[in-house]
């Protein structure tokens, strides 16, 4: 008697397997999408951080150049020129 329902039961089991496999595939796909989005976000943040860091370095170099110029002027005022030595 249950043998009459065997094709229907087999079809239900096969369809359930397809649904389960499809759900696993969708879950993996969502996980990959989430990871890719996180990596892209991290890359954008790192790029911004590097740009800020580069700007800070440029500002520090400008300050250092200005300070070096001031020191050079002071040294030039302290040391007499070689042509004017007695």
C-alpha positions, 0 to 999 in steps of 0.5 A, a space after each residue: 500500500 505505501 508502495 503506491 505513494 513511493 514516487 510522490 515521497 521520492 519526489 518530495 525528498 528530492 525537492 526538499 534536497 533541492 530547496 535545502 541546497 538552494 538555501 545553502 547556496 543563497 546563504 553562502 552568497 550572502 556571506 560572500 557579499 557581506 565579506 566583500 562589502 566589509 573588505 571594500 569598506 576597510 579599503 576605503 577607510 585605509 585610503 582615507 587614513 593614508 591621505 590624512 597621514 600624507 597631508 599631515 606629513 606634508 604639513 610637518 615638512 613645511 613646518 620643518 622647512 620654515 624652521 630650517 630657513 629661520 635657523 639658516 638665517 640666524 647662522 648667517 647673521 652670526 657668522 661673518 662673511 669670509 670676504 669681510 674678515 680682518 
